Amino acid sequence: MEKFRGTGVAIITPFNQDKSIDYNALERLVEYLITNGVDYLVVQGTTGESVTLTNEEKKQVLAFVIKVNNNRLPIVLGLGGNNTQAILDALSTTDFTGVDALLSVSPYYNKPTQEGIYQHYKAIAEKSPLPIILYNVPGRTSSNIAAATTLRLANDFKNIIAVKEASGNLEQCMEIIQQKPEGFLVISGDDALTLPFIASGGDGVISVIANAFPKGFSDMVNEALNGNIENARKLHYQHFEIINYLFCDGNPAGIKATLKVLGITGDTVRLPLVNVTAATFEKIKILTNKII
């Protein structure tokens, strides 16, 4: 699964001021990302505000991105949740033409045990027609996928090909990297930790910041993957300061503010999310202009 090594981008869903989907902006964004050298696109992840899209909107957005992409980059589709049966039903009814893999977040709110998490992914793996990337993000799910559970899934199911690790726990990530089966990818879910993550043996990132700075951040990832740590470190610190401001008032409000500064999309979000504060927007504007 080398095509998922490098920089994936969890793309936003641009909205018009009336909250409808801005397909013109979405096309600009996809072209911007492809032109600037990212490795794959992730559609309808957290950053895409998938939880506030209707089922019909999800189908339309996916179809639109597939059309604009025109087979230039691999596409990963976010398909997860806390109702295992609902995911299994979706696996039976969704047209996955043009999709290369699924990114499936660990169940949230229910707070299952490690055995529950394992059985959840086991059921998905046995039903899925596509490779699966596990997604561990305890800050959103209130439930961590332990390293032992990730490794158990990686060893038991050949179509579970990777984990996006956003636990912020580098020791846990290193345990997975050290013990993973051959070919299993360990992908950073934290932009700020991507450099140390790759230096520890990780395989890349599914990034938020790369929506706005695809070339610079992809160059950093590639330098790190190629062992050019000094070059990677310089690029890392060029982007490091702004990362905090992308998340301090919520994601994707921060990255949408950055894209507005760049003139690529607007910054409209859907409730319950709101725009960043005026102070945060000004800081993002200053730091964005500093980077470009």
C-alpha positions as CSV (number, residue, x, y, z in Angstrom):
1,M,0.0,0.0,0.0
2,E,2.8,2.4,-0.9
3,K,0.3,4.8,-2.4
4,F,-0.8,5.8,1.1
5,R,2.8,6.6,2.1
6,G,3.5,10.3,2.2
7,T,1.1,13.1,2.5
8,G,-2.7,12.6,2.5
9,V,-4.9,15.6,2.9
10,A,-8.2,15.5,4.9
11,I,-9.9,17.9,2.6
12,I,-12.5,20.4,3.9
13,T,-16.0,20.7,2.5
14,P,-16.3,24.4,1.4
15,F,-19.7,26.0,2.1
16,N,-21.3,29.1,0.6
17,Q,-22.6,31.7,3.1
18,D,-26.0,30.1,3.0
19,K,-24.3,26.9,4.2
20,S,-24.8,25.1,0.9
21,I,-21.8,23.2,-0.6
22,D,-19.6,25.5,-2.7
23,Y,-18.6,23.1,-5.5
24,N,-16.6,25.8,-7.3
25,A,-14.4,26.2,-4.3
26,L,-14.1,22.5,-3.8
27,E,-12.8,22.1,-7.4
28,R,-10.3,24.9,-6.8
29,L,-9.1,23.2,-3.6
30,V,-8.7,19.7,-5.3
31,E,-6.8,21.2,-8.2
32,Y,-4.6,23.2,-5.8
33,L,-3.7,20.1,-3.8
34,I,-3.0,17.9,-6.8
35,T,-0.9,20.6,-8.5
36,N,1.2,21.1,-5.3
37,G,2.2,17.5,-4.9
38,V,0.2,15.8,-2.2
39,D,0.0,12.0,-2.5
40,Y,-3.7,11.2,-1.8
41,L,-7.0,12.8,-0.9
42,V,-9.2,11.9,2.1
43,V,-12.8,12.8,1.6
44,Q,-15.4,13.1,4.4
45,G,-13.1,12.9,7.4
46,T,-13.6,15.0,10.5
47,T,-12.1,18.0,8.7
48,G,-14.7,17.6,5.9
49,E,-17.5,18.2,8.5
50,S,-18.9,14.8,7.5
51,V,-21.2,14.6,10.5
52,T,-23.2,17.7,9.3
53,L,-23.5,16.5,5.7
54,T,-26.7,14.7,4.7
55,N,-26.3,11.2,3.1
56,E,-27.2,12.7,-0.3
57,E,-24.6,15.5,0.1
58,K,-22.0,12.9,1.0
59,K,-22.7,11.0,-2.2
60,Q,-22.6,14.2,-4.2
61,V,-19.3,15.5,-2.7
62,L,-17.6,12.1,-3.2
63,A,-18.8,11.9,-6.8
64,F,-17.6,15.4,-7.4
65,V,-14.1,14.9,-6.0
66,I,-13.8,11.7,-7.9
67,K,-14.7,13.5,-11.1
68,V,-12.3,16.4,-10.6
69,N,-9.5,14.1,-9.5
70,N,-9.9,12.1,-12.7
71,N,-7.8,9.2,-11.4
72,R,-4.8,11.4,-10.7
73,L,-4.5,10.6,-7.0
74,P,-5.7,7.8,-4.8
75,I,-8.9,8.6,-2.8
76,V,-9.7,7.5,0.7
77,L,-13.3,7.8,2.0
78,G,-14.2,8.3,5.6
79,L,-16.6,5.7,6.7
80,G,-16.9,5.0,10.4
81,G,-19.1,5.5,13.4
82,N,-20.4,4.1,16.6
83,N,-23.1,1.9,15.2
84,T,-21.4,-1.1,13.7
85,Q,-24.4,-2.4,11.9
86,A,-25.0,0.9,10.2
87,I,-21.5,0.8,8.8
88,L,-22.0,-2.7,7.6
89,D,-25.2,-1.6,5.9
90,A,-23.4,1.3,4.2
91,L,-20.7,-1.1,3.0
92,S,-23.5,-3.1,1.2
93,T,-25.2,-0.1,-0.4
94,T,-22.4,2.4,-1.2
95,D,-20.9,2.6,-4.7
96,F,-17.1,2.6,-4.1
97,T,-16.1,3.1,-7.7
98,G,-13.2,5.5,-7.7
99,V,-12.4,5.0,-4.1
100,D,-9.1,3.2,-3.1
101,A,-9.5,2.7,0.7
102,L,-11.6,3.5,3.7
103,L,-10.7,5.5,6.8
104,S,-12.8,4.2,9.7
105,V,-12.8,6.1,12.9
106,S,-12.9,4.1,16.2
107,P,-16.4,4.1,17.8
108,Y,-17.1,7.3,19.7
109,Y,-19.4,8.1,22.7
110,N,-20.2,4.4,23.4
111,K,-16.7,4.0,24.8
112,P,-16.3,0.3,24.0
113,T,-13.7,-2.0,25.6
114,Q,-10.6,-3.1,23.6
115,E,-12.5,-6.3,22.7
116,G,-15.4,-4.3,21.5
117,I,-13.2,-2.2,19.3
118,Y,-11.6,-5.3,17.9
119,Q,-14.9,-7.0,17.2
120,H,-16.2,-3.7,15.6
121,Y,-13.3,-3.6,13.1
122,K,-13.4,-7.4,12.6
123,A,-17.0,-7.1,11.4
124,I,-16.0,-4.2,9.0
125,A,-13.0,-6.0,7.7
126,E,-15.0,-9.1,6.9
127,K,-17.5,-7.1,4.9
128,S,-15.4,-4.3,3.3
129,P,-14.6,-4.5,-0.4
130,L,-11.8,-2.1,0.1
131,P,-8.6,-1.8,2.3
132,I,-9.2,-0.2,5.7
133,I,-7.2,2.4,7.5
134,L,-8.0,2.4,11.3
135,Y,-8.4,5.9,12.8
136,N,-7.5,6.4,16.4
137,V,-8.3,9.8,17.8
138,P,-9.1,9.6,21.5
139,G,-9.5,13.4,21.8
140,R,-12.7,13.1,19.8
141,T,-13.8,9.5,20.6
142,S,-13.0,9.4,24.4
143,S,-11.7,5.9,23.7
144,N,-8.1,4.9,22.8
145,I,-7.2,2.0,20.5
146,A,-4.4,0.4,22.5
147,A,-1.3,-0.6,20.6
148,A,-2.0,-4.2,21.3
149,T,-5.4,-3.9,19.7
150,T,-4.1,-2.2,16.6
151,L,-1.4,-4.9,16.2
152,R,-3.9,-7.7,16.7
153,L,-6.1,-6.2,13.9
154,A,-3.1,-5.7,11.7
155,N,-2.0,-9.3,12.1
156,D,-5.5,-10.8,11.8
157,F,-6.8,-9.0,8.7
158,K,-4.8,-8.5,5.6
159,N,-7.2,-5.8,4.4
160,I,-6.5,-3.7,7.4
161,I,-3.5,-2.0,5.9
162,A,-2.8,1.0,8.1
163,V,-3.6,3.1,11.2
164,K,-4.0,6.9,11.4
165,E,-2.7,7.5,14.8
166,A,-3.9,10.8,16.4
167,S,-3.5,9.8,20.0
168,G,-0.6,12.2,20.5
169,N,1.2,9.4,22.3
170,L,4.5,8.9,20.6
171,E,5.4,5.9,22.8
172,Q,2.2,4.1,21.7
173,C,3.0,5.0,18.1
174,M,6.5,3.7,18.4
175,E,5.3,0.4,19.9
176,I,3.1,-0.1,16.9
177,I,5.9,0.8,14.5
178,Q,8.3,-1.6,16.2
179,Q,5.9,-4.6,16.2
180,K,3.8,-4.1,13.1
181,P,3.6,-6.7,10.4
182,E,5.5,-6.1,7.2
183,G,3.7,-3.7,4.9
184,F,1.4,-2.2,7.6
185,L,1.5,1.6,7.5
186,V,1.5,3.8,10.6
187,I,0.3,7.3,9.6
188,S,0.4,10.4,11.7
189,G,-2.8,12.2,12.5
190,D,-1.1,15.1,14.2
191,D,0.4,17.7,12.0
192,A,2.7,19.1,14.7
193,L,4.1,15.6,15.5
194,T,4.6,14.4,11.9
195,L,8.4,15.0,11.8
196,P,9.2,13.1,15.0
197,F,6.6,10.5,14.0
198,I,8.4,9.8,10.7
199,A,11.8,10.0,12.3
200,S,10.6,7.1,14.6
201,G,9.7,5.0,11.6
202,G,6.2,6.3,10.6
203,D,5.0,6.4,7.0
204,G,3.6,9.9,6.6
205,V,0.6,11.9,7.6
206,I,-3.1,12.5,6.9
207,S,-2.9,16.2,7.3
208,V,-5.1,19.2,8.0
209,I,-2.5,22.0,7.4
210,A,-1.7,20.6,3.9
211,N,-5.1,21.9,2.7
212,A,-3.5,25.3,2.8
213,F,0.3,24.6,2.4
214,P,0.4,21.4,0.4
215,K,3.8,21.9,-1.2
216,G,5.7,23.0,1.8
217,F,4.2,20.4,4.1
218,S,4.6,17.6,1.5
219,D,8.2,18.6,0.9
220,M,8.8,18.3,4.7
221,V,7.2,14.8,4.8
222,N,9.2,13.7,1.7
223,E,12.5,15.0,3.1
224,A,11.8,13.2,6.4
225,L,10.9,9.9,4.7
226,N,14.1,10.2,2.6
227,G,16.2,10.6,5.8
228,N,17.0,14.3,5.1
229,I,16.1,15.3,8.7
230,E,17.9,18.6,8.7
231,N,16.0,19.8,5.6
232,A,12.8,18.4,7.0
233,R,13.4,20.2,10.3
234,K,13.6,23.6,8.6
235,L,10.3,23.0,6.8
236,H,8.7,21.7,10.0
237,Y,9.5,24.9,11.9
238,Q,8.2,27.1,9.0
239,H,4.8,25.6,9.6
240,F,5.0,24.8,13.3
241,E,3.7,28.1,14.7
242,I,0.5,28.3,12.7
243,I,-0.6,24.7,13.6
244,N,-1.7,25.7,17.0
245,Y,-3.9,28.5,15.6
246,L,-5.5,26.1,13.2
247,F,-6.9,24.1,16.1
248,C,-7.3,26.6,19.0
249,D,-10.9,27.6,17.9
250,G,-11.8,24.2,16.5
251,N,-11.2,22.2,13.3
252,P,-11.9,22.9,10.5
253,A,-12.7,26.6,11.5
254,G,-8.9,27.3,11.6
255,I,-8.0,25.8,8.3
256,K,-11.0,27.3,6.6
257,A,-9.8,30.7,7.9
258,T,-6.4,30.0,6.4
259,L,-7.9,29.0,3.0
260,K,-10.0,32.2,3.1
261,V,-6.8,34.3,3.5
262,L,-5.3,32.4,0.6
263,G,-8.4,33.1,-1.5
264,I,-9.1,29.4,-2.2
265,T,-12.3,28.9,-0.3
266,G,-14.5,30.8,2.1
267,D,-14.5,30.1,5.9
268,T,-18.2,29.2,6.4
269,V,-18.8,26.2,8.8
270,R,-22.0,24.5,9.8
271,L,-23.3,24.5,13.4
272,P,-22.5,23.5,16.0
273,L,-19.1,24.8,14.7
274,V,-18.5,28.5,14.5
275,N,-15.8,30.7,12.9
276,V,-12.6,31.4,14.6
277,T,-12.4,34.6,16.7
278,A,-11.3,37.9,15.2
279,A,-8.1,37.7,17.1
280,T,-7.3,34.2,15.9
281,F,-8.2,35.1,12.3
282,E,-5.7,38.1,12.4
283,K,-3.0,35.8,13.8
284,I,-3.7,33.2,11.1
285,K,-3.5,35.9,8.5
286,I,-0.1,37.2,9.7
287,L,1.3,33.7,9.9
288,T,-0.1,32.6,6.5
289,N,1.5,35.6,4.8
290,K,4.7,34.8,6.6
291,I,4.8,31.3,5.2
292,I,3.8,32.2,1.6
